[in-house]
């Protein structure tokens, strides 16, 4: 789930919703996202990747997030989840950026 929107494996969000950053959460509050990998590609061929510790993408830890524009694609992979004494991986997601 991104910023309390419904979970999805492929979604589209307006750039303005993502430009300030976002959180990845699990619907079941007993589980927490502890880390994930973010990949961003844009129309000019720029490719960015980073491992994020925690569940937040901010302008500070991913500077490119404030420059997202329509046509860019974000992929969230290797989502590490911890809850009820267990570690596991959640399904990745792809986000298309709209105007």
Buried (B, 14 or more C-beta within 10 A) or exposed (E): BBEEEEBBEEBEBEBEBBBEBBBBBBEEEEBBBBBBBBBBBBEEEEEBEEEBEBBBBBEEBBEBBEEBEEBBBBBBBEBBBBBEEEEEEBEBBBBEBBE
